Amino acid sequence: MFLSKRTAAQLILFAAGIAMTVFGVWRGEADTVLYKAINLCLECVGIG
């Protein structure tokens, strides 16, 4: 069973996205992103 080119490309991009997400979490970048998101929200609301 052969996959179409579009389906193969989608699977490759999906696997690359999962791999990059796992690598980012492994490096501890999730905390950094959450910290920056919280600060951005507080600045937009005007609390911080």
mmCIF entry with sequence, helices, sheets and N, C-alpha, C, O atoms, coordinates in Angstrom:
data_MODEL
# 
_entry.id   MODEL 
# 
_entity.id                         1 
_entity.type                       polymer 
_entity.pdbx_number_of_molecules   1 
# 
_entity_poly.entity_id                      1 
_entity_poly.type                           'polypeptide(L)' 
_entity_poly.nstd_linkage                   no 
_entity_poly.nstd_monomer                   no 
_entity_poly.pdbx_seq_one_letter_code       MFLSKRTAAQLILFAAGIAMTVFGVWRGEADTVLYKAINLCLECVGIG 
_entity_poly.pdbx_seq_one_letter_code_can   MFLSKRTAAQLILFAAGIAMTVFGVWRGEADTVLYKAINLCLECVGIG 
_entity_poly.pdbx_strand_id                 A 
# 
loop_
_entity_poly_seq.entity_id 
_entity_poly_seq.num 
_entity_poly_seq.mon_id 
_entity_poly_seq.hetero 
1 1  MET n 
1 2  PHE n 
1 3  LEU n 
1 4  SER n 
1 5  LYS n 
1 6  ARG n 
1 7  THR n 
1 8  ALA n 
1 9  ALA n 
1 10 GLN n 
1 11 LEU n 
1 12 ILE n 
1 13 LEU n 
1 14 PHE n 
1 15 ALA n 
1 16 ALA n 
1 17 GLY n 
1 18 ILE n 
1 19 ALA n 
1 20 MET n 
1 21 THR n 
1 22 VAL n 
1 23 PHE n 
1 24 GLY n 
1 25 VAL n 
1 26 TRP n 
1 27 ARG n 
1 28 GLY n 
1 29 GLU n 
1 30 ALA n 
1 31 ASP n 
1 32 THR n 
1 33 VAL n 
1 34 LEU n 
1 35 TYR n 
1 36 LYS n 
1 37 ALA n 
1 38 ILE n 
1 39 ASN n 
1 40 LEU n 
1 41 CYS n 
1 42 LEU n 
1 43 GLU n 
1 44 CYS n 
1 45 VAL n 
1 46 GLY n 
1 47 ILE n 
1 48 GLY n 
# 
_struct_asym.id          A 
_struct_asym.entity_id   1 
# 
loop_
_struct_conf.conf_type_id 
_struct_conf.id 
_struct_conf.pdbx_PDB_helix_id 
_struct_conf.beg_label_comp_id 
_struct_conf.beg_label_asym_id 
_struct_conf.beg_label_seq_id 
_struct_conf.pdbx_beg_PDB_ins_code 
_struct_conf.end_label_comp_id 
_struct_conf.end_label_asym_id 
_struct_conf.end_label_seq_id 
_struct_conf.pdbx_end_PDB_ins_code 
_struct_conf.beg_auth_comp_id 
_struct_conf.beg_auth_asym_id 
_struct_conf.beg_auth_seq_id 
_struct_conf.end_auth_comp_id 
_struct_conf.end_auth_asym_id 
_struct_conf.end_auth_seq_id 
_struct_conf.pdbx_PDB_helix_class 
_struct_conf.details 
_struct_conf.pdbx_PDB_helix_length 
HELX_P HELX_P1 AA1 LYS A 5  ? TRP A 26 ? LYS A 5  TRP A 26 1 ? 22 
HELX_P HELX_P2 AA2 GLU A 29 ? VAL A 45 ? GLU A 29 VAL A 45 1 ? 17 
# 
_struct_conf_type.id          HELX_P 
_struct_conf_type.criteria    ? 
_struct_conf_type.reference   ? 
# 
loop_
_atom_site.group_PDB 
_atom_site.id 
_atom_site.type_symbol 
_atom_site.label_atom_id 
_atom_site.label_alt_id 
_atom_site.label_comp_id 
_atom_site.label_asym_id 
_atom_site.label_entity_id 
_atom_site.label_seq_id 
_atom_site.pdbx_PDB_ins_code 
_atom_site.Cartn_x 
_atom_site.Cartn_y 
_atom_site.Cartn_z 
_atom_site.occupancy 
_atom_site.B_iso_or_equiv 
_atom_site.pdbx_formal_charge 
_atom_site.auth_seq_id 
_atom_site.auth_comp_id 
_atom_site.auth_asym_id 
_atom_site.auth_atom_id 
_atom_site.pdbx_PDB_model_num 
ATOM 1   N N  . MET A 1 1  ? 0.847  -1.183 0.000  1.00 0.00 ? 1  MET A N  1 
ATOM 2   C CA . MET A 1 1  ? 0.000  0.000  0.000  1.00 0.00 ? 1  MET A CA 1 
ATOM 3   C C  . MET A 1 1  ? 0.896  1.250  0.000  1.00 0.00 ? 1  MET A C  1 
ATOM 4   O O  . MET A 1 1  ? 1.724  1.433  0.892  1.00 0.00 ? 1  MET A O  1 
ATOM 5   N N  . PHE A 1 2  ? 0.719  2.077  -0.983 1.00 0.00 ? 2  PHE A N  1 
ATOM 6   C CA . PHE A 1 2  ? 1.514  3.290  -1.103 1.00 0.00 ? 2  PHE A CA 1 
ATOM 7   C C  . PHE A 1 2  ? 0.695  4.489  -0.655 1.00 0.00 ? 2  PHE A C  1 
ATOM 8   O O  . PHE A 1 2  ? -0.506 4.572  -0.913 1.00 0.00 ? 2  PHE A O  1 
ATOM 9   N N  . LEU A 1 3  ? 1.353  5.401  0.011  1.00 0.00 ? 3  LEU A N  1 
ATOM 10  C CA . LEU A 1 3  ? 0.701  6.635  0.431  1.00 0.00 ? 3  LEU A CA 1 
ATOM 11  C C  . LEU A 1 3  ? 0.848  7.680  -0.667 1.00 0.00 ? 3  LEU A C  1 
ATOM 12  O O  . LEU A 1 3  ? 1.821  7.678  -1.421 1.00 0.00 ? 3  LEU A O  1 
ATOM 13  N N  . SER A 1 4  ? -0.122 8.560  -0.742 1.00 0.00 ? 4  SER A N  1 
ATOM 14  C CA . SER A 1 4  ? 0.018  9.649  -1.700 1.00 0.00 ? 4  SER A CA 1 
ATOM 15  C C  . SER A 1 4  ? 1.110  10.604 -1.214 1.00 0.00 ? 4  SER A C  1 
ATOM 16  O O  . SER A 1 4  ? 1.485  10.581 -0.042 1.00 0.00 ? 4  SER A O  1 
ATOM 17  N N  . LYS A 1 5  ? 1.607  11.424 -2.101 1.00 0.00 ? 5  LYS A N  1 
ATOM 18  C CA . LYS A 1 5  ? 2.666  12.364 -1.733 1.00 0.00 ? 5  LYS A CA 1 
ATOM 19  C C  . LYS A 1 5  ? 2.194  13.324 -0.657 1.00 0.00 ? 5  LYS A C  1 
ATOM 20  O O  . LYS A 1 5  ? 2.955  13.684 0.241  1.00 0.00 ? 5  LYS A O  1 
ATOM 21  N N  . ARG A 1 6  ? 0.939  13.736 -0.749 1.00 0.00 ? 6  ARG A N  1 
ATOM 22  C CA . ARG A 1 6  ? 0.415  14.679 0.241  1.00 0.00 ? 6  ARG A CA 1 
ATOM 23  C C  . ARG A 1 6  ? 0.333  14.026 1.621  1.00 0.00 ? 6  ARG A C  1 
ATOM 24  O O  . ARG A 1 6  ? 0.698  14.646 2.620  1.00 0.00 ? 6  ARG A O  1 
ATOM 25  N N  . THR A 1 7  ? -0.139 12.793 1.684  1.00 0.00 ? 7  THR A N  1 
ATOM 26  C CA . THR A 1 7  ? -0.241 12.102 2.964  1.00 0.00 ? 7  THR A CA 1 
ATOM 27  C C  . THR A 1 7  ? 1.140  11.847 3.554  1.00 0.00 ? 7  THR A C  1 
ATOM 28  O O  . THR A 1 7  ? 1.339  11.990 4.761  1.00 0.00 ? 7  THR A O  1 
ATOM 29  N N  . ALA A 1 8  ? 2.089  11.471 2.709  1.00 0.00 ? 8  ALA A N  1 
ATOM 30  C CA . ALA A 1 8  ? 3.452  11.240 3.193  1.00 0.00 ? 8  ALA A CA 1 
ATOM 31  C C  . ALA A 1 8  ? 4.052  12.528 3.741  1.00 0.00 ? 8  ALA A C  1 
ATOM 32  O O  . ALA A 1 8  ? 4.710  12.513 4.782  1.00 0.00 ? 8  ALA A O  1 
ATOM 33  N N  . ALA A 1 9  ? 3.832  13.636 3.052  1.00 0.00 ? 9  ALA A N  1 
ATOM 34  C CA . ALA A 1 9  ? 4.347  14.924 3.526  1.00 0.00 ? 9  ALA A CA 1 
ATOM 35  C C  . ALA A 1 9  ? 3.701  15.308 4.855  1.00 0.00 ? 9  ALA A C  1 
ATOM 36  O O  . ALA A 1 9  ? 4.374  15.826 5.746  1.00 0.00 ? 9  ALA A O  1 
ATOM 37  N N  . GLN A 1 10 ? 2.406  15.058 4.990  1.00 0.00 ? 10 GLN A N  1 
ATOM 38  C CA . GLN A 1 10 ? 1.717  15.376 6.245  1.00 0.00 ? 10 GLN A CA 1 
ATOM 39  C C  . GLN A 1 10 ? 2.272  14.549 7.394  1.00 0.00 ? 10 GLN A C  1 
ATOM 40  O O  . GLN A 1 10 ? 2.469  15.069 8.493  1.00 0.00 ? 10 GLN A O  1 
ATOM 41  N N  . LEU A 1 11 ? 2.524  13.273 7.153  1.00 0.00 ? 11 LEU A N  1 
ATOM 42  C CA . LEU A 1 11 ? 3.069  12.417 8.208  1.00 0.00 ? 11 LEU A CA 1 
ATOM 43  C C  . LEU A 1 11 ? 4.486  12.837 8.601  1.00 0.00 ? 11 LEU A C  1 
ATOM 44  O O  . LEU A 1 11 ? 4.840  12.810 9.779  1.00 0.00 ? 11 LEU A O  1 
ATOM 45  N N  . ILE A 1 12 ? 5.290  13.222 7.620  1.00 0.00 ? 12 ILE A N  1 
ATOM 46  C CA . ILE A 1 12 ? 6.652  13.664 7.911  1.00 0.00 ? 12 ILE A CA 1 
ATOM 47  C C  . ILE A 1 12 ? 6.633  14.959 8.725  1.00 0.00 ? 12 ILE A C  1 
ATOM 48  O O  . ILE A 1 12 ? 7.379  15.095 9.695  1.00 0.00 ? 12 ILE A O  1 
ATOM 49  N N  . LEU A 1 13 ? 5.785  15.904 8.334  1.00 0.00 ? 13 LEU A N  1 
ATOM 50  C CA . LEU A 1 13 ? 5.696  17.171 9.073  1.00 0.00 ? 13 LEU A CA 1 
ATOM 51  C C  . LEU A 1 13 ? 5.135  16.969 10.475 1.00 0.00 ? 13 LEU A C  1 
ATOM 52  O O  . LEU A 1 13 ? 5.566  17.626 11.422 1.00 0.00 ? 13 LEU A O  1 
ATOM 53  N N  . PHE A 1 14 ? 4.174  16.059 10.608 1.00 0.00 ? 14 PHE A N  1 
ATOM 54  C CA . PHE A 1 14 ? 3.614  15.753 11.924 1.00 0.00 ? 14 PHE A CA 1 
ATOM 55  C C  . PHE A 1 14 ? 4.682  15.152 12.835 1.00 0.00 ? 14 PHE A C  1 
ATOM 56  O O  . PHE A 1 14 ? 4.798  15.540 13.998 1.00 0.00 ? 14 PHE A O  1 
ATOM 57  N N  . ALA A 1 15 ? 5.459  14.207 12.310 1.00 0.00 ? 15 ALA A N  1 
ATOM 58  C CA . ALA A 1 15 ? 6.530  13.584 13.100 1.00 0.00 ? 15 ALA A CA 1 
ATOM 59  C C  . ALA A 1 15 ? 7.595  14.611 13.470 1.00 0.00 ? 15 ALA A C  1 
ATOM 60  O O  . ALA A 1 15 ? 8.121  14.581 14.582 1.00 0.00 ? 15 ALA A O  1 
ATOM 61  N N  . ALA A 1 16 ? 7.921  15.522 12.549 1.00 0.00 ? 16 ALA A N  1 
ATOM 62  C CA . ALA A 1 16 ? 8.912  16.557 12.850 1.00 0.00 ? 16 ALA A CA 1 
ATOM 63  C C  . ALA A 1 16 ? 8.398  17.497 13.942 1.00 0.00 ? 16 ALA A C  1 
ATOM 64  O O  . ALA A 1 16 ? 9.157  17.898 14.824 1.00 0.00 ? 16 ALA A O  1 
ATOM 65  N N  . GLY A 1 17 ? 7.122  17.846 13.885 1.00 0.00 ? 17 GLY A N  1 
ATOM 66  C CA . GLY A 1 17 ? 6.542  18.707 14.913 1.00 0.00 ? 17 GLY A CA 1 
ATOM 67  C C  . GLY A 1 17 ? 6.558  18.062 16.287 1.00 0.00 ? 17 GLY A C  1 
ATOM 68  O O  . GLY A 1 17 ? 6.882  18.709 17.283 1.00 0.00 ? 17 GLY A O  1 
ATOM 69  N N  . ILE A 1 18 ? 6.206  16.779 16.336 1.00 0.00 ? 18 ILE A N  1 
ATOM 70  C CA . ILE A 1 18 ? 6.238  16.047 17.611 1.00 0.00 ? 18 ILE A CA 1 
ATOM 71  C C  . ILE A 1 18 ? 7.674  15.980 18.137 1.00 0.00 ? 18 ILE A C  1 
ATOM 72  O O  . ILE A 1 18 ? 7.908  16.181 19.329 1.00 0.00 ? 18 ILE A O  1 
ATOM 73  N N  . ALA A 1 19 ? 8.632  15.700 17.252 1.00 0.00 ? 19 ALA A N  1 
ATOM 74  C CA . ALA A 1 19 ? 10.031 15.612 17.675 1.00 0.00 ? 19 ALA A CA 1 
ATOM 75  C C  . ALA A 1 19 ? 10.529 16.949 18.219 1.00 0.00 ? 19 ALA A C  1 
ATOM 76  O O  . ALA A 1 19 ? 11.232 16.981 19.229 1.00 0.00 ? 19 ALA A O  1 
ATOM 77  N N  . MET A 1 20 ? 10.170 18.052 17.560 1.00 0.00 ? 20 MET A N  1 
ATOM 78  C CA . MET A 1 20 ? 10.606 19.371 18.033 1.00 0.00 ? 20 MET A CA 1 
ATOM 79  C C  . MET A 1 20 ? 9.959  19.734 19.371 1.00 0.00 ? 20 MET A C  1 
ATOM 80  O O  . MET A 1 20 ? 10.599 20.339 20.231 1.00 0.00 ? 20 MET A O  1 
ATOM 81  N N  . THR A 1 21 ? 8.705  19.366 19.537 1.00 0.00 ? 21 THR A N  1 
ATOM 82  C CA . THR A 1 21 ? 8.014  19.624 20.806 1.00 0.00 ? 21 THR A CA 1 
ATOM 83  C C  . THR A 1 21 ? 8.673  18.855 21.947 1.00 0.00 ? 21 THR A C  1 
ATOM 84  O O  . THR A 1 21 ? 8.926  19.410 23.016 1.00 0.00 ? 21 THR A O  1 
ATOM 85  N N  . VAL A 1 22 ? 8.948  17.579 21.711 1.00 0.00 ? 22 VAL A N  1 
ATOM 86  C CA . VAL A 1 22 ? 9.594  16.754 22.740 1.00 0.00 ? 22 VAL A CA 1 
ATOM 87  C C  . VAL A 1 22 ? 10.982 17.298 23.065 1.00 0.00 ? 22 VAL A C  1 
ATOM 88  O O  . VAL A 1 22 ? 11.367 17.342 24.233 1.00 0.00 ? 22 VAL A O  1 
ATOM 89  N N  . PHE A 1 23 ? 11.731 17.709 22.058 1.00 0.00 ? 23 PHE A N  1 
ATOM 90  C CA . PHE A 1 23 ? 13.067 18.266 22.294 1.00 0.00 ? 23 PHE A CA 1 
ATOM 91  C C  . PHE A 1 23 ? 12.995 19.557 23.107 1.00 0.00 ? 23 PHE A C  1 
ATOM 92  O O  . PHE A 1 23 ? 13.820 19.781 23.992 1.00 0.00 ? 23 PHE A O  1 
ATOM 93  N N  . GLY A 1 24 ? 12.016 20.401 22.811 1.00 0.00 ? 24 GLY A N  1 
ATOM 94  C CA . GLY A 1 24 ? 11.856 21.645 23.560 1.00 0.00 ? 24 GLY A CA 1 
ATOM 95  C C  . GLY A 1 24 ? 11.497 21.401 25.013 1.00 0.00 ? 24 GLY A C  1 
ATOM 96  O O  . GLY A 1 24 ? 12.012 22.074 25.905 1.00 0.00 ? 24 GLY A O  1 
ATOM 97  N N  . VAL A 1 25 ? 10.619 20.446 25.254 1.00 0.00 ? 25 VAL A N  1 
ATOM 98  C CA . VAL A 1 25 ? 10.248 20.106 26.637 1.00 0.00 ? 25 VAL A CA 1 
ATOM 99  C C  . VAL A 1 25 ? 11.449 19.507 27.358 1.00 0.00 ? 25 VAL A C  1 
ATOM 100 O O  . VAL A 1 25 ? 11.679 19.799 28.532 1.00 0.00 ? 25 VAL A O  1 
ATOM 101 N N  . TRP A 1 26 ? 12.215 18.672 26.662 1.00 0.00 ? 26 TRP A N  1 
ATOM 102 C CA . TRP A 1 26 ? 13.398 18.052 27.248 1.00 0.00 ? 26 TRP A CA 1 
ATOM 103 C C  . TRP A 1 26 ? 14.425 19.104 27.666 1.00 0.00 ? 26 TRP A C  1 
ATOM 104 O O  . TRP A 1 26 ? 15.117 18.939 28.671 1.00 0.00 ? 26 TRP A O  1 
ATOM 105 N N  . ARG A 1 27 ? 14.522 20.186 26.889 1.00 0.00 ? 27 ARG A N  1 
ATOM 106 C CA . ARG A 1 27 ? 15.470 21.261 27.211 1.00 0.00 ? 27 ARG A CA 1 
ATOM 107 C C  . ARG A 1 27 ? 14.942 22.214 28.281 1.00 0.00 ? 27 ARG A C  1 
ATOM 108 O O  . ARG A 1 27 ? 15.683 23.086 28.735 1.00 0.00 ? 27 ARG A O  1 
ATOM 109 N N  . GLY A 1 28 ? 13.698 22.075 28.691 1.00 0.00 ? 28 GLY A N  1 
ATOM 110 C CA . GLY A 1 28 ? 13.137 22.928 29.724 1.00 0.00 ? 28 GLY A CA 1 
ATOM 111 C C  . GLY A 1 28 ? 12.592 24.241 29.200 1.00 0.00 ? 28 GLY A C  1 
ATOM 112 O O  . GLY A 1 28 ? 12.432 25.191 29.967 1.00 0.00 ? 28 GLY A O  1 
ATOM 113 N N  . GLU A 1 29 ? 12.304 24.316 27.914 1.00 0.00 ? 29 GLU A N  1 
ATOM 114 C CA . GLU A 1 29 ? 11.829 25.560 27.329 1.00 0.00 ? 29 GLU A CA 1 
ATOM 115 C C  . GLU A 1 29 ? 10.348 25.802 27.577 1.00 0.00 ? 29 GLU A C  1 
ATOM 116 O O  . GLU A 1 29 ? 9.866  26.915 27.367 1.00 0.00 ? 29 GLU A O  1 
ATOM 117 N N  . ALA A 1 30 ? 9.622  24.796 28.016 1.00 0.00 ? 30 ALA A N  1 
ATOM 118 C CA . ALA A 1 30 ? 8.201  24.973 28.286 1.00 0.00 ? 30 ALA A CA 1 
ATOM 119 C C  . ALA A 1 30 ? 7.991  25.981 29.413 1.00 0.00 ? 30 ALA A C  1 
ATOM 120 O O  . ALA A 1 30 ? 7.061  26.786 29.364 1.00 0.00 ? 30 ALA A O  1 
ATOM 121 N N  . ASP A 1 31 ? 8.847  25.938 30.421 1.00 0.00 ? 31 ASP A N  1 
ATOM 122 C CA . ASP A 1 31 ? 8.757  26.901 31.526 1.00 0.00 ? 31 ASP A CA 1 
ATOM 123 C C  . ASP A 1 31 ? 9.001  28.330 31.043 1.00 0.00 ? 31 ASP A C  1 
ATOM 124 O O  . ASP A 1 31 ? 8.318  29.262 31.469 1.00 0.00 ? 31 ASP A O  1 
ATOM 125 N N  . THR A 1 32 ? 9.970  28.494 30.161 1.00 0.00 ? 32 THR A N  1 
ATOM 126 C CA . THR A 1 32 ? 10.290 29.816 29.623 1.00 0.00 ? 32 THR A CA 1 
ATOM 127 C C  . THR A 1 32 ? 9.126  30.379 28.821 1.00 0.00 ? 32 THR A C  1 
ATOM 128 O O  . THR A 1 32 ? 8.770  31.549 28.961 1.00 0.00 ? 32 THR A O  1 
ATOM 129 N N  . VAL A 1 33 ? 8.534  29.533 27.979 1.00 0.00 ? 33 VAL A N  1 
ATOM 130 C CA . VAL A 1 33 ? 7.410  29.972 27.157 1.00 0.00 ? 33 VAL A CA 1 
ATOM 131 C C  . VAL A 1 33 ? 6.220  30.346 28.038 1.00 0.00 ? 33 VAL A C  1 
ATOM 132 O O  . VAL A 1 33 ? 5.566  31.360 27.797 1.00 0.00 ? 33 VAL A O  1 
ATOM 133 N N  . LEU A 1 34 ? 5.937  29.535 29.052 1.00 0.00 ? 34 LEU A N  1 
ATOM 134 C CA . LEU A 1 34 ? 4.826  29.835 29.954 1.00 0.00 ? 34 LEU A CA 1 
ATOM 135 C C  . LEU A 1 34 ? 5.075  31.143 30.709 1.00 0.00 ? 34 LEU A C  1 
ATOM 136 O O  . LEU A 1 34 ? 4.154  31.943 30.871 1.00 0.00 ? 34 LEU A O  1 
ATOM 137 N N  . TYR A 1 35 ? 6.298  31.366 31.168 1.00 0.00 ? 35 TYR A N  1 
ATOM 138 C CA . TYR A 1 35 ? 6.648  32.593 31.886 1.00 0.00 ? 35 TYR A CA 1 
ATOM 139 C C  . TYR A 1 35 ? 6.437  33.819 30.998 1.00 0.00 ? 35 TYR A C  1 
ATOM 140 O O  . TYR A 1 35 ? 5.869  34.821 31.433 1.00 0.00 ? 35 TYR A O  1 
ATOM 141 N N  . LYS A 1 36 ? 6.899  33.730 29.758 1.00 0.00 ? 36 LYS A N  1 
ATOM 142 C CA . LYS A 1 36 ? 6.741  34.861 28.833 1.00 0.00 ? 36 LYS A CA 1 
ATOM 143 C C  . LYS A 1 36 ? 5.271  35.094 28.487 1.00 0.00 ? 36 LYS A C  1 
ATOM 144 O O  . LYS A 1 36 ? 4.844  36.241 28.352 1.00 0.00 ? 36 LYS A O  1 
ATOM 145 N N  . ALA A 1 37 ? 4.501  34.031 28.344 1.00 0.00 ? 37 ALA A N  1 
ATOM 146 C CA . ALA A 1 37 ? 3.082  34.172 28.027 1.00 0.00 ? 37 ALA A CA 1 
ATOM 147 C C  . ALA A 1 37 ? 2.333  34.834 29.180 1.00 0.00 ? 37 ALA A C  1 
ATOM 148 O O  . ALA A 1 37 ? 1.465  35.677 28.955 1.00 0.00 ? 37 ALA A O  1 
ATOM 149 N N  . ILE A 1 38 ? 2.660  34.461 30.396 1.00 0.00 ? 38 ILE A N  1 
ATOM 150 C CA . ILE A 1 38 ? 2.005  35.069 31.555 1.00 0.00 ? 38 ILE A CA 1 
ATOM 151 C C  . ILE A 1 38 ? 2.336  36.557 31.630 1.00 0.00 ? 38 ILE A C  1 
ATOM 152 O O  . ILE A 1 38 ? 1.448  37.378 31.861 1.00 0.00 ? 38 ILE A O  1 
ATOM 153 N N  . ASN A 1 39 ? 3.608  36.910 31.436 1.00 0.00 ? 39 ASN A N  1 
ATOM 154 C CA . ASN A 1 39 ? 3.994  38.314 31.463 1.00 0.00 ? 39 ASN A CA 1 
ATOM 155 C C  . ASN A 1 39 ? 3.312  39.117 30.363 1.00 0.00 ? 39 ASN A C  1 
ATOM 156 O O  . ASN A 1 39 ? 2.887  40.248 30.596 1.00 0.00 ? 39 ASN A O  1 
ATOM 157 N N  . LEU A 1 40 ? 3.205  38.552 29.180 1.00 0.00 ? 40 LEU A N  1 
ATOM 158 C CA . LEU A 1 40 ? 2.557  39.235 28.074 1.00 0.00 ? 40 LEU A CA 1 
ATOM 159 C C  . LEU A 1 40 ? 1.087  39.481 28.396 1.00 0.00 ? 40 LEU A C  1 
ATOM 160 O O  . LEU A 1 40 ? 0.576  40.574 28.156 1.00 0.00 ? 40 LEU A O  1 
ATOM 161 N N  . CYS A 1 41 ? 0.408  38.478 28.934 1.00 0.00 ? 41 CYS A N  1 
ATOM 162 C CA . CYS A 1 41 ? -1.013 38.640 29.279 1.00 0.00 ? 41 CYS A CA 1 
ATOM 163 C C  . CYS A 1 41 ? -1.199 39.714 30.353 1.00 0.00 ? 41 CYS A C  1 
ATOM 164 O O  . CYS A 1 41 ? -2.108 40.541 30.272 1.00 0.00 ? 41 CYS A O  1 
ATOM 165 N N  . LEU A 1 42 ? -0.335 39.688 31.346 1.00 0.00 ? 42 LEU A N  1 
ATOM 166 C CA . LEU A 1 42 ? -0.458 40.679 32.420 1.00 0.00 ? 42 LEU A CA 1 
ATOM 167 C C  . LEU A 1 42 ? -0.188 42.091 31.912 1.00 0.00 ? 42 LEU A C  1 
ATOM 168 O O  . LEU A 1 42 ? -0.825 43.041 32.367 1.00 0.00 ? 42 LEU A O  1 
ATOM 169 N N  . GLU A 1 43 ? 0.739  42.240 30.983 1.00 0.00 ? 43 GLU A N  1 
ATOM 170 C CA . GLU A 1 43 ? 1.011  43.563 30.430 1.00 0.00 ? 43 GLU A CA 1 
ATOM 171 C C  . GLU A 1 43 ? -0.138 44.058 29.575 1.00 0.00 ? 43 GLU A C  1 
ATOM 172 O O  . GLU A 1 43 ? -0.461 45.246 29.592 1.00 0.00 ? 43 GLU A O  1 
ATOM 173 N N  . CYS A 1 44 ? -0.763 43.150 28.820 1.00 0.00 ? 44 CYS A N  1 
ATOM 174 C CA . CYS A 1 44 ? -1.888 43.567 27.950 1.00 0.00 ? 44 CYS A CA 1 
ATOM 175 C C  . CYS A 1 44 ? -3.090 43.994 28.788 1.00 0.00 ? 44 CYS A C  1 
ATOM 176 O O  . CYS A 1 44 ? -3.795 44.937 28.430 1.00 0.00 ? 44 CYS A O  1 
ATOM 177 N N  . VAL A 1 45 ? -3.321 43.305 29.896 1.00 0.00 ? 45 VAL A N  1 
ATOM 178 C CA . VAL A 1 45 ? -4.444 43.638 30.763 1.00 0.00 ? 45 VAL A CA 1 
ATOM 179 C C  . VAL A 1 45 ? -4.118 44.891 31.554 1.00 0.00 ? 45 VAL A C  1 
ATOM 180 O O  . VAL A 1 45 ? -5.023 45.631 31.939 1.00 0.00 ? 45 VAL A O  1 
ATOM 181 N N  . GLY A 1 46 ? -2.843 45.140 31.801 1.00 0.00 ? 46 GLY A N  1 
ATOM 182 C CA . GLY A 1 46 ? -2.438 46.333 32.524 1.00 0.00 ? 46 GLY A CA 1 
ATOM 183 C C  . GLY A 1 46 ? -2.194 46.087 33.987 1.00 0.00 ? 46 GLY A C  1 
ATOM 184 O O  . GLY A 1 46 ? -2.064 47.039 34.755 1.00 0.00 ? 46 GLY A O  1 
ATOM 185 N N  . ILE A 1 47 ? -2.128 44.845 34.396 1.00 0.00 ? 47 ILE A N  1 
ATOM 186 C CA . ILE A 1 47 ? -1.903 44.533 35.812 1.00 0.00 ? 47 ILE A CA 1 
ATOM 187 C C  . ILE A 1 47 ? -0.418 44.623 36.148 1.00 0.00 ? 47 ILE A C  1 
ATOM 188 O O  . ILE A 1 47 ? -0.047 45.137 37.203 1.00 0.00 ? 47 ILE A O  1 
ATOM 189 N N  . GLY A 1 48 ? 0.434  44.122 35.246 1.00 0.00 ? 48 GLY A N  1 
ATOM 190 C CA . GLY A 1 48 ? 1.866  44.008 35.559 1.00 0.00 ? 48 GLY A CA 1 
ATOM 191 C C  . GLY A 1 48 ? 2.614  45.162 35.150 1.00 0.00 ? 48 GLY A C  1 
ATOM 192 O O  . GLY A 1 48 ? 3.828  45.213 35.346 1.00 0.00 ? 48 GLY A O  1 
# 
